[in-house]
Amino acid sequence: MTYSLILACIWGLAATLVALGPRRFHWPAAWALIAAGVPILGWVTLQNGPWVGLLVRAGGVWVLRWPVVFFLRRLRAVEPAE
């Protein structure tokens, strides 16, 4: 197992521990997890290939699904300029 995958697993454990904590820490911790997860995802993709990178990305989106849902809602709410 590469160091990038080990770090991705540690990221997943940290996300799980945050989810078990009080609700008031969820959003600040979500932003910190996103900031840490993007470089980890790039490293995993670089070392292990795009398919493993897509699997890790799917796991990250599964853990942090509410920021993704709110982002997609905001994208749909923006009306295109004429």
N, CA, C and O atoms as a CHARMM CRD file, in Angstrom:
* protein
*
  328
    1    1 MET  N      0.85100  -1.16700   0.00000 PROA 1      0.00000
    2    1 MET  CA     0.00000   0.00000   0.00000 PROA 1      0.00000
    3    1 MET  C      0.90200   1.23700   0.00000 PROA 1      0.00000
    4    1 MET  O      1.86400   1.31700   0.76400 PROA 1      0.00000
    5    2 THR  N      0.58100   2.18700  -0.85800 PROA 2      0.00000
    6    2 THR  CA     1.40800   3.38900  -0.96400 PROA 2      0.00000
    7    2 THR  C      1.09400   4.35700   0.16900 PROA 2      0.00000
    8    2 THR  O      0.06500   4.25800   0.83800 PROA 2      0.00000
    9    3 TYR  N      2.02100   5.30100   0.35900 PROA 3      0.00000
   10    3 TYR  CA     1.82500   6.29400   1.41300 PROA 3      0.00000
   11    3 TYR  C      0.59900   7.17100   1.15100 PROA 3      0.00000
   12    3 TYR  O     -0.06300   7.61300   2.09000 PROA 3      0.00000
   13    4 SER  N      0.30600   7.41700  -0.09800 PROA 4      0.00000
   14    4 SER  CA    -0.85900   8.23900  -0.41500 PROA 4      0.00000
   15    4 SER  C     -2.15800   7.53600  -0.01300 PROA 4      0.00000
   16    4 SER  O     -3.08100   8.18200   0.48400 PROA 4      0.00000
   17    5 LEU  N     -2.23600   6.23600  -0.22200 PROA 5      0.00000
   18    5 LEU  CA    -3.43800   5.49700   0.18800 PROA 5      0.00000
   19    5 LEU  C     -3.54200   5.40900   1.71000 PROA 5      0.00000
   20    5 LEU  O     -4.64100   5.46000   2.26300 PROA 5      0.00000
   21    6 ILE  N     -2.41400   5.27900   2.37700 PROA 6      0.00000
   22    6 ILE  CA    -2.43600   5.28300   3.84700 PROA 6      0.00000
   23    6 ILE  C     -2.94900   6.62100   4.35300 PROA 6      0.00000
   24    6 ILE  O     -3.75600   6.67200   5.28100 PROA 6      0.00000
   25    7 LEU  N     -2.47800   7.71400   3.73800 PROA 7      0.00000
   26    7 LEU  CA    -2.93000   9.04500   4.13400 PROA 7      0.00000
   27    7 LEU  C     -4.41300   9.23200   3.82700 PROA 7      0.00000
   28    7 LEU  O     -5.12500   9.88200   4.59300 PROA 7      0.00000
   29    8 ALA  N     -4.88400   8.67100   2.72100 PROA 8      0.00000
   30    8 ALA  CA    -6.30900   8.75000   2.39100 PROA 8      0.00000
   31    8 ALA  C     -7.14100   7.97600   3.41800 PROA 8      0.00000
   32    8 ALA  O     -8.23800   8.41000   3.77200 PROA 8      0.00000
   33    9 CYS  N     -6.64400   6.85900   3.89100 PROA 9      0.00000
   34    9 CYS  CA    -7.35300   6.10000   4.93500 PROA 9      0.00000
   35    9 CYS  C     -7.38400   6.86900   6.25000 PROA 9      0.00000
   36    9 CYS  O     -8.39400   6.86100   6.95400 PROA 9      0.00000
   37   10 ILE  N     -6.29100   7.52600   6.57900 PROA 10     0.00000
   38   10 ILE  CA    -6.26000   8.35700   7.79100 PROA 10     0.00000
   39   10 ILE  C     -7.25000   9.50900   7.65500 PROA 10     0.00000
   40   10 ILE  O     -7.92400   9.86700   8.62100 PROA 10     0.00000
   41   11 TRP  N     -7.34100  10.09500   6.45100 PROA 11     0.00000
   42   11 TRP  CA    -8.31200  11.15600   6.18900 PROA 11     0.00000
   43   11 TRP  C     -9.73200  10.62800   6.42100 PROA 11     0.00000
   44   11 TRP  O    -10.56000  11.31800   7.01600 PROA 11     0.00000
   45   12 GLY  N    -10.01100   9.41600   5.95700 PROA 12     0.00000
   46   12 GLY  CA   -11.32500   8.81800   6.15100 PROA 12     0.00000
   47   12 GLY  C    -11.64000   8.56700   7.61900 PROA 12     0.00000
   48   12 GLY  O    -12.77300   8.76900   8.05700 PROA 12     0.00000
   49   13 LEU  N    -10.64700   8.13000   8.37400 PROA 13     0.00000
   50   13 LEU  CA   -10.85300   7.94300   9.81400 PROA 13     0.00000
   51   13 LEU  C    -11.09900   9.27800  10.51100 PROA 13     0.00000
   52   13 LEU  O    -11.94300   9.36700  11.40200 PROA 13     0.00000
   53   14 ALA  N    -10.37000  10.30500  10.11100 PROA 14     0.00000
   54   14 ALA  CA   -10.57900  11.63200  10.69700 PROA 14     0.00000
   55   14 ALA  C    -11.98200  12.13900  10.38300 PROA 14     0.00000
   56   14 ALA  O    -12.63000  12.73800  11.24100 PROA 14     0.00000
   57   15 ALA  N    -12.45400  11.90400   9.16700 PROA 15     0.00000
   58   15 ALA  CA   -13.80600  12.31900   8.79300 PROA 15     0.00000
   59   15 ALA  C    -14.85100  11.57600   9.61800 PROA 15     0.00000
   60   15 ALA  O    -15.87000  12.15100  10.00200 PROA 15     0.00000
   61   16 THR  N    -14.60100  10.31500   9.88500 PROA 16     0.00000
   62   16 THR  CA   -15.52500   9.53500  10.70600 PROA 16     0.00000
   63   16 THR  C    -15.55500  10.04400  12.13800 PROA 16     0.00000
   64   16 THR  O    -16.62100  10.13500  12.74800 PROA 16     0.00000
   65   17 LEU  N    -14.39100  10.37500  12.67300 PROA 17     0.00000
   66   17 LEU  CA   -14.34200  10.90600  14.03600 PROA 17     0.00000
   67   17 LEU  C    -15.02900  12.26200  14.13500 PROA 17     0.00000
   68   17 LEU  O    -15.68200  12.55500  15.13700 PROA 17     0.00000
   69   18 VAL  N    -14.88800  13.08300  13.11400 PROA 18     0.00000
   70   18 VAL  CA   -15.57900  14.37500  13.10200 PROA 18     0.00000
   71   18 VAL  C    -17.08600  14.16400  13.07000 PROA 18     0.00000
   72   18 VAL  O    -17.82200  14.88800  13.74000 PROA 18     0.00000
   73   19 ALA  N    -17.55400  13.19100  12.30500 PROA 19     0.00000
   74   19 ALA  CA   -18.98100  12.91400  12.21100 PROA 19     0.00000
   75   19 ALA  C    -19.55700  12.44500  13.54100 PROA 19     0.00000
   76   19 ALA  O    -20.74200  12.63700  13.81100 PROA 19     0.00000
   77   20 LEU  N    -18.71900  11.83000  14.37000 PROA 20     0.00000
   78   20 LEU  CA   -19.18400  11.37400  15.68200 PROA 20     0.00000
   79   20 LEU  C    -19.21000  12.49800  16.71000 PROA 20     0.00000
   80   20 LEU  O    -19.79200  12.34800  17.78400 PROA 20     0.00000
   81   21 GLY  N    -18.58500  13.61400  16.38300 PROA 21     0.00000
   82   21 GLY  CA   -18.50700  14.74100  17.31600 PROA 21     0.00000
   83   21 GLY  C    -19.76800  15.58900  17.31000 PROA 21     0.00000
   84   21 GLY  O    -20.74300  15.27500  16.62800 PROA 21     0.00000
   85   22 PRO  N    -19.73100  16.67700  18.08700 PROA 22     0.00000
   86   22 PRO  CA   -20.89000  17.57200  18.14600 PROA 22     0.00000
   87   22 PRO  C    -21.15500  18.25300  16.80000 PROA 22     0.00000
   88   22 PRO  O    -20.23400  18.48000  16.01600 PROA 22     0.00000
   89   23 ARG  N    -22.40900  18.57100  16.54800 PROA 23     0.00000
   90   23 ARG  CA   -22.80200  19.16500  15.27000 PROA 23     0.00000
   91   23 ARG  C    -22.15900  20.51600  15.00400 PROA 23     0.00000
   92   23 ARG  O    -21.94200  20.87000  13.84500 PROA 23     0.00000
   93   24 ARG  N    -21.85400  21.26900  16.03000 PROA 24     0.00000
   94   24 ARG  CA   -21.31100  22.61300  15.81500 PROA 24     0.00000
   95   24 ARG  C    -19.92500  22.58300  15.16100 PROA 24     0.00000
   96   24 ARG  O    -19.47000  23.60100  14.64000 PROA 24     0.00000
   97   25 PHE  N    -19.25600  21.43600  15.18400 PROA 25     0.00000
   98   25 PHE  CA   -17.94200  21.31700  14.56600 PROA 25     0.00000
   99   25 PHE  C    -17.99700  20.73200  13.15300 PROA 25     0.00000
  100   25 PHE  O    -16.96700  20.65500  12.48300 PROA 25     0.00000
  101   26 HSD  N    -19.16900  20.32300  12.69300 PROA 26     0.00000
  102   26 HSD  CA   -19.25100  19.62700  11.41000 PROA 26     0.00000
  103   26 HSD  C    -18.82600  20.49700  10.23200 PROA 26     0.00000
  104   26 HSD  O    -17.99600  20.07200   9.42900 PROA 26     0.00000
  105   27 TRP  N    -19.37600  21.70900  10.11000 PROA 27     0.00000
  106   27 TRP  CA   -19.04700  22.52900   8.94300 PROA 27     0.00000
  107   27 TRP  C    -17.61500  23.03500   8.95600 PROA 27     0.00000
  108   27 TRP  O    -16.95400  22.95800   7.92000 PROA 27     0.00000
  109   28 PRO  N    -17.09000  23.55300  10.07600 PROA 28     0.00000
  110   28 PRO  CA   -15.67300  23.94000  10.04500 PROA 28     0.00000
  111   28 PRO  C    -14.74700  22.76300   9.74800 PROA 28     0.00000
  112   28 PRO  O    -13.75400  22.90200   9.03300 PROA 28     0.00000
  113   29 ALA  N    -15.08200  21.61800  10.30000 PROA 29     0.00000
  114   29 ALA  CA   -14.27100  20.43100  10.03300 PROA 29     0.00000
  115   29 ALA  C    -14.42400  19.97000   8.58700 PROA 29     0.00000
  116   29 ALA  O    -13.47300  19.45700   7.99700 PROA 29     0.00000
  117   30 ALA  N    -15.61200  20.14900   8.01200 PROA 30     0.00000
  118   30 ALA  CA   -15.81400  19.77900   6.60500 PROA 30     0.00000
  119   30 ALA  C    -14.92300  20.62600   5.70900 PROA 30     0.00000
  120   30 ALA  O    -14.33200  20.10600   4.76300 PROA 30     0.00000
  121   31 TRP  N    -14.81700  21.91300   5.98800 PROA 31     0.00000
  122   31 TRP  CA   -13.94000  22.77600   5.18800 PROA 31     0.00000
  123   31 TRP  C    -12.48600  22.36600   5.34400 PROA 31     0.00000
  124   31 TRP  O    -11.73300  22.36700   4.37000 PROA 31     0.00000
  125   32 ALA  N    -12.08800  22.01900   6.54900 PROA 32     0.00000
  126   32 ALA  CA   -10.70400  21.56100   6.76100 PROA 32     0.00000
  127   32 ALA  C    -10.45200  20.23400   6.05100 PROA 32     0.00000
  128   32 ALA  O     -9.37700  20.03000   5.48700 PROA 32     0.00000
  129   33 LEU  N    -11.43200  19.33200   6.07300 PROA 33     0.00000
  130   33 LEU  CA   -11.28000  18.04900   5.38400 PROA 33     0.00000
  131   33 LEU  C    -11.22400  18.23100   3.86800 PROA 33     0.00000
  132   33 LEU  O    -10.48500  17.52400   3.18400 PROA 33     0.00000
  133   34 ILE  N    -12.00000  19.17500   3.34700 PROA 34     0.00000
  134   34 ILE  CA   -11.93800  19.44900   1.91200 PROA 34     0.00000
  135   34 ILE  C    -10.57000  20.00700   1.54800 PROA 34     0.00000
  136   34 ILE  O     -9.96500  19.59000   0.56100 PROA 34     0.00000
  137   35 ALA  N    -10.08000  20.96400   2.35700 PROA 35     0.00000
  138   35 ALA  CA    -8.77200  21.56500   2.08000 PROA 35     0.00000
  139   35 ALA  C     -7.64700  20.53700   2.14800 PROA 35     0.00000
  140   35 ALA  O     -6.68500  20.62700   1.38500 PROA 35     0.00000
  141   36 ALA  N     -7.75100  19.57800   3.03400 PROA 36     0.00000
  142   36 ALA  CA    -6.72200  18.54200   3.14300 PROA 36     0.00000
  143   36 ALA  C     -6.93800  17.43600   2.11700 PROA 36     0.00000
  144   36 ALA  O     -5.97600  16.81300   1.66800 PROA 36     0.00000
  145   37 GLY  N     -8.19100  17.18600   1.74000 PROA 37     0.00000
  146   37 GLY  CA    -8.49100  16.06900   0.86000 PROA 37     0.00000
  147   37 GLY  C     -8.14500  16.28900  -0.59500 PROA 37     0.00000
  148   37 GLY  O     -7.83600  15.33300  -1.30600 PROA 37     0.00000
  149   38 VAL  N     -8.19000  17.52900  -1.05200 PROA 38     0.00000
  150   38 VAL  CA    -7.89500  17.78600  -2.46600 PROA 38     0.00000
  151   38 VAL  C     -6.44700  17.42100  -2.81400 PROA 38     0.00000
  152   38 VAL  O     -6.22900  16.71700  -3.80100 PROA 38     0.00000
  153   39 PRO  N     -5.44700  17.87300  -2.03900 PROA 39     0.00000
  154   39 PRO  CA    -4.08200  17.43900  -2.37400 PROA 39     0.00000
  155   39 PRO  C     -3.85900  15.93300  -2.19500 PROA 39     0.00000
  156   39 PRO  O     -3.11100  15.31600  -2.95400 PROA 39     0.00000
  157   40 ILE  N     -4.50400  15.35400  -1.19800 PROA 40     0.00000
  158   40 ILE  CA    -4.38200  13.90800  -0.99300 PROA 40     0.00000
  159   40 ILE  C     -4.95000  13.16800  -2.20000 PROA 40     0.00000
  160   40 ILE  O     -4.36400  12.19100  -2.66500 PROA 40     0.00000
  161   41 LEU  N     -6.08800  13.63500  -2.70400 PROA 41     0.00000
  162   41 LEU  CA    -6.69200  13.01600  -3.88200 PROA 41     0.00000
  163   41 LEU  C     -5.77500  13.12300  -5.09800 PROA 41     0.00000
  164   41 LEU  O     -5.64200  12.17100  -5.86600 PROA 41     0.00000
  165   42 GLY  N     -5.15200  14.27200  -5.26900 PROA 42     0.00000
  166   42 GLY  CA    -4.20900  14.42300  -6.37200 PROA 42     0.00000
  167   42 GLY  C     -3.02000  13.48800  -6.24500 PROA 42     0.00000
  168   42 GLY  O     -2.56800  12.91000  -7.23300 PROA 42     0.00000
  169   43 TRP  N     -2.51600  13.34100  -5.03000 PROA 43     0.00000
  170   43 TRP  CA    -1.37700  12.45500  -4.78700 PROA 43     0.00000
  171   43 TRP  C     -1.74800  10.99800  -5.04600 PROA 43     0.00000
  172   43 TRP  O     -0.98700  10.24900  -5.65700 PROA 43     0.00000
  173   44 VAL  N     -2.94100  10.60600  -4.56700 PROA 44     0.00000
  174   44 VAL  CA    -3.40700   9.23200  -4.80600 PROA 44     0.00000
  175   44 VAL  C     -3.53400   8.97300  -6.29800 PROA 44     0.00000
  176   44 VAL  O     -3.12100   7.91900  -6.78200 PROA 44     0.00000
  177   45 THR  N     -4.09600   9.91500  -7.02600 PROA 45     0.00000
  178   45 THR  CA    -4.26400   9.74800  -8.46800 PROA 45     0.00000
  179   45 THR  C     -2.91900   9.67700  -9.16700 PROA 45     0.00000
  180   45 THR  O     -2.74200   8.88300 -10.09100 PROA 45     0.00000
  181   46 LEU  N     -1.97700  10.49000  -8.74100 PROA 46     0.00000
  182   46 LEU  CA    -0.64700  10.49500  -9.35400 PROA 46     0.00000
  183   46 LEU  C      0.08400   9.17500  -9.11800 PROA 46     0.00000
  184   46 LEU  O      0.70700   8.64100 -10.03500 PROA 46     0.00000
  185   47 GLN  N      0.01300   8.64300  -7.89200 PROA 47     0.00000
  186   47 GLN  CA     0.74900   7.42400  -7.57200 PROA 47     0.00000
  187   47 GLN  C      0.05800   6.14100  -8.02000 PROA 47     0.00000
  188   47 GLN  O      0.72700   5.17300  -8.38100 PROA 47     0.00000
  189   48 ASN  N     -1.26500   6.12500  -8.00100 PROA 48     0.00000
  190   48 ASN  CA    -1.98300   4.86400  -8.21300 PROA 48     0.00000
  191   48 ASN  C     -2.83100   4.82000  -9.46500 PROA 48     0.00000
  192   48 ASN  O     -3.39400   3.77300  -9.78300 PROA 48     0.00000
  193   49 GLY  N     -2.94000   5.91000 -10.17800 PROA 49     0.00000
  194   49 GLY  CA    -3.69500   5.92200 -11.41900 PROA 49     0.00000
  195   49 GLY  C     -5.08600   6.51500 -11.26300 PROA 49     0.00000
  196   49 GLY  O     -5.57000   6.72400 -10.15100 PROA 49     0.00000
  197   50 PRO  N     -5.72000   6.78100 -12.40300 PROA 50     0.00000
  198   50 PRO  CA    -7.01100   7.46900 -12.36500 PROA 50     0.00000
  199   50 PRO  C     -8.15100   6.64100 -11.78700 PROA 50     0.00000
  200   50 PRO  O     -9.06000   7.20200 -11.17500 PROA 50     0.00000
  201   51 TRP  N     -8.13000   5.32800 -11.96400 PROA 51     0.00000
  202   51 TRP  CA    -9.23600   4.51300 -11.44400 PROA 51     0.00000
  203   51 TRP  C     -9.25300   4.49400  -9.92000 PROA 51     0.00000
  204   51 TRP  O    -10.31400   4.59900  -9.30500 PROA 51     0.00000
  205   52 VAL  N     -8.08900   4.36000  -9.32100 PROA 52     0.00000
  206   52 VAL  CA    -8.00800   4.40000  -7.85400 PROA 52     0.00000
  207   52 VAL  C     -8.35200   5.80400  -7.37300 PROA 52     0.00000
  208   52 VAL  O     -9.01000   5.97000  -6.34600 PROA 52     0.00000
  209   53 GLY  N     -7.90300   6.82100  -8.12200 PROA 53     0.00000
  210   53 GLY  CA    -8.25100   8.19700  -7.78200 PROA 53     0.00000
  211   53 GLY  C     -9.75400   8.42800  -7.80500 PROA 53     0.00000
  212   53 GLY  O    -10.29400   9.11800  -6.94100 PROA 53     0.00000
  213   54 LEU  N    -10.43100   7.84900  -8.79800 PROA 54     0.00000
  214   54 LEU  CA   -11.89200   7.97500  -8.85000 PROA 54     0.00000
  215   54 LEU  C    -12.57000   7.25900  -7.68400 PROA 54     0.00000
  216   54 LEU  O    -13.57000   7.74600  -7.15700 PROA 54     0.00000
  217   55 LEU  N    -12.03900   6.12100  -7.28100 PROA 55     0.00000
  218   55 LEU  CA   -12.60700   5.41300  -6.12300 PROA 55     0.00000
  219   55 LEU  C    -12.43400   6.21300  -4.84300 PROA 55     0.00000
  220   55 LEU  O    -13.35400   6.30200  -4.02900 PROA 55     0.00000
  221   56 VAL  N    -11.24400   6.79800  -4.66400 PROA 56     0.00000
  222   56 VAL  CA   -11.00300   7.61400  -3.47100 PROA 56     0.00000
  223   56 VAL  C    -11.87900   8.85700  -3.50800 PROA 56     0.00000
  224   56 VAL  O    -12.40100   9.28400  -2.47800 PROA 56     0.00000
  225   57 ARG  N    -12.04100   9.43900  -4.69300 PROA 57     0.00000
  226   57 ARG  CA   -12.91400  10.61000  -4.82600 PROA 57     0.00000
  227   57 ARG  C    -14.35400  10.25100  -4.47400 PROA 57     0.00000
  228   57 ARG  O    -15.03000  11.01100  -3.78100 PROA 57     0.00000
  229   58 ALA  N    -14.82200   9.10500  -4.94400 PROA 58     0.00000
  230   58 ALA  CA   -16.18500   8.67100  -4.61800 PROA 58     0.00000
  231   58 ALA  C    -16.34500   8.48300  -3.11300 PROA 58     0.00000
  232   58 ALA  O    -17.38400   8.82400  -2.54800 PROA 58     0.00000
  233   59 GLY  N    -15.31900   7.94200  -2.46600 PROA 59     0.00000
  234   59 GLY  CA   -15.37500   7.79900  -1.01300 PROA 59     0.00000
  235   59 GLY  C    -15.41400   9.14200  -0.30500 PROA 59     0.00000
  236   59 GLY  O    -16.13400   9.30700   0.68000 PROA 59     0.00000
  237   60 GLY  N    -14.64700  10.09800  -0.79900 PROA 60     0.00000
  238   60 GLY  CA   -14.65600  11.43300  -0.20900 PROA 60     0.00000
  239   60 GLY  C    -15.98900  12.13500  -0.38800 PROA 60     0.00000
  240   60 GLY  O    -16.46800  12.81000   0.52300 PROA 60     0.00000
  241   61 VAL  N    -16.59300  11.97800  -1.57100 PROA 61     0.00000
  242   61 VAL  CA   -17.90200  12.58400  -1.80900 PROA 61     0.00000
  243   61 VAL  C    -18.96400  11.90000  -0.95900 PROA 61     0.00000
  244   61 VAL  O    -19.91400  12.54500  -0.51400 PROA 61     0.00000
  245   62 TRP  N    -18.81300  10.61700  -0.73200 PROA 62     0.00000
  246   62 TRP  CA   -19.76100   9.89500   0.11100 PROA 62     0.00000
  247   62 TRP  C    -19.69200  10.40300   1.55400 PROA 62     0.00000
  248   62 TRP  O    -20.72300  10.56200   2.20700 PROA 62     0.00000
  249   63 VAL  N    -18.49700  10.65000   2.03900 PROA 63     0.00000
  250   63 VAL  CA   -18.33600  11.12800   3.41500 PROA 63     0.00000
  251   63 VAL  C    -18.80400  12.57800   3.54300 PROA 63     0.00000
  252   63 VAL  O    -19.48300  12.93100   4.50700 PROA 63     0.00000
  253   64 LEU  N    -18.44100  13.40900   2.57700 PROA 64     0.00000
  254   64 LEU  CA   -18.78300  14.82900   2.61300 PROA 64     0.00000
  255   64 LEU  C    -19.90600  15.14000   1.62600 PROA 64     0.00000
  256   64 LEU  O    -19.77300  16.04900   0.80700 PROA 64     0.00000
  257   65 ARG  N    -20.99100  14.40700   1.69400 PROA 65     0.00000
  258   65 ARG  CA   -22.04000  14.56100   0.69600 PROA 65     0.00000
  259   65 ARG  C    -22.83000  15.85300   0.85800 PROA 65     0.00000
  260   65 ARG  O    -23.31000  16.38500  -0.14300 PROA 65     0.00000
  261   66 TRP  N    -22.98900  16.38900   2.07700 PROA 66     0.00000
  262   66 TRP  CA   -23.81100  17.58400   2.24400 PROA 66     0.00000
  263   66 TRP  C    -23.17900  18.82400   1.63200 PROA 66     0.00000
  264   66 TRP  O    -23.90900  19.61300   1.03200 PROA 66     0.00000
  265   67 PRO  N    -21.87000  19.05400   1.74200 PROA 67     0.00000
  266   67 PRO  CA   -21.31500  20.18500   0.99500 PROA 67     0.00000
  267   67 PRO  C    -21.51200  20.04700  -0.51100 PROA 67     0.00000
  268   67 PRO  O    -21.72300  21.04500  -1.20100 PROA 67     0.00000
  269   68 VAL  N    -21.44600  18.83400  -1.02300 PROA 68     0.00000
  270   68 VAL  CA   -21.66400  18.61800  -2.45900 PROA 68     0.00000
  271   68 VAL  C    -23.12000  18.89100  -2.81700 PROA 68     0.00000
  272   68 VAL  O    -23.39100  19.51200  -3.84400 PROA 68     0.00000
  273   69 VAL  N    -24.05600  18.44200  -1.99400 PROA 69     0.00000
  274   69 VAL  CA   -25.47800  18.67300  -2.24800 PROA 69     0.00000
  275   69 VAL  C    -25.77400  20.16800  -2.24900 PROA 69     0.00000
  276   69 VAL  O    -26.46500  20.65600  -3.14300 PROA 69     0.00000
  277   70 PHE  N    -25.26300  20.90300  -1.26200 PROA 70     0.00000
  278   70 PHE  CA   -25.51500  22.34200  -1.19700 PROA 70     0.00000
  279   70 PHE  C    -24.87500  23.06800  -2.37600 PROA 70     0.00000
  280   70 PHE  O    -25.45200  24.02600  -2.89100 PROA 70     0.00000
  281   71 PHE  N    -23.70300  22.63300  -2.80900 PROA 71     0.00000
  282   71 PHE  CA   -23.04900  23.23500  -3.96300 PROA 71     0.00000
  283   71 PHE  C    -23.87600  23.01500  -5.23400 PROA 71     0.00000
  284   71 PHE  O    -24.04500  23.93500  -6.03500 PROA 71     0.00000
  285   72 LEU  N    -24.38600  21.80200  -5.41500 PROA 72     0.00000
  286   72 LEU  CA   -25.20200  21.51900  -6.60000 PROA 72     0.00000
  287   72 LEU  C    -26.51700  22.29000  -6.56900 PROA 72     0.00000
  288   72 LEU  O    -26.99000  22.73600  -7.61400 PROA 72     0.00000
  289   73 ARG  N    -27.11500  22.45600  -5.39700 PROA 73     0.00000
  290   73 ARG  CA   -28.33000  23.26000  -5.28600 PROA 73     0.00000
  291   73 ARG  C    -28.05000  24.71200  -5.65700 PROA 73     0.00000
  292   73 ARG  O    -28.85100  25.35200  -6.33900 PROA 73     0.00000
  293   74 ARG  N    -26.92300  25.22200  -5.20900 PROA 74     0.00000
  294   74 ARG  CA   -26.56300  26.60300  -5.52800 PROA 74     0.00000
  295   74 ARG  C    -26.31900  26.76300  -7.02900 PROA 74     0.00000
  296   74 ARG  O    -26.69000  27.78200  -7.61000 PROA 74     0.00000
  297   75 LEU  N    -25.70400  25.77300  -7.65200 PROA 75     0.00000
  298   75 LEU  CA   -25.48200  25.84100  -9.09700 PROA 75     0.00000
  299   75 LEU  C    -26.81300  25.85700  -9.86500 PROA 75     0.00000
  300   75 LEU  O    -26.95300  26.57500 -10.85500 PROA 75     0.00000
  301   76 ARG  N    -27.77100  25.07400  -9.40900 PROA 76     0.00000
  302   76 ARG  CA   -29.06800  25.03400 -10.07800 PROA 76     0.00000
  303   76 ARG  C    -29.86000  26.31600  -9.86400 PROA 76     0.00000
  304   76 ARG  O    -30.66400  26.69500 -10.71500 PROA 76     0.00000
  305   77 ALA  N    -29.64000  26.99700  -8.72200 PROA 77     0.00000
  306   77 ALA  CA   -30.38300  28.20500  -8.41900 PROA 77     0.00000
  307   77 ALA  C    -29.90500  29.39700  -9.24600 PROA 77     0.00000
  308   77 ALA  O    -30.66000  30.34700  -9.45200 PROA 77     0.00000
  309   78 VAL  N    -28.67800  29.35700  -9.71400 PROA 78     0.00000
  310   78 VAL  CA   -28.15200  30.46400 -10.50900 PROA 78     0.00000
  311   78 VAL  C    -28.75500  30.38500 -11.91600 PROA 78     0.00000
  312   78 VAL  O    -28.59900  29.38600 -12.61900 PROA 78     0.00000
  313   79 GLU  N    -29.43600  31.44500 -12.30300 PROA 79     0.00000
  314   79 GLU  CA   -30.03500  31.47400 -13.63100 PROA 79     0.00000
  315   79 GLU  C    -29.03100  31.98300 -14.64800 PROA 79     0.00000
  316   79 GLU  O    -28.26100  32.89900 -14.35600 PROA 79     0.00000
  317   80 PRO  N    -29.03000  31.40800 -15.82100 PROA 80     0.00000
  318   80 PRO  CA   -28.07200  31.87000 -16.83900 PROA 80     0.00000
  319   80 PRO  C    -28.40100  33.27800 -17.31400 PROA 80     0.00000
  320   80 PRO  O    -29.57000  33.65700 -17.38900 PROA 80     0.00000
  321   81 ALA  N    -27.37700  34.04400 -17.63000 PROA 81     0.00000
  322   81 ALA  CA   -27.55900  35.39000 -18.14100 PROA 81     0.00000
  323   81 ALA  C    -28.00600  35.34400 -19.58500 PROA 81     0.00000
  324   81 ALA  O    -27.57000  34.49000 -20.35600 PROA 81     0.00000
  325   82 GLU  N    -28.87000  36.26300 -19.94000 PROA 82     0.00000
  326   82 GLU  CA   -29.35800  36.29400 -21.31900 PROA 82     0.00000
  327   82 GLU  C    -28.61400  37.28800 -22.14800 PROA 82     0.00000
  328   82 GLU  O    -28.90000  37.44000 -23.33500 PROA 82     0.00000
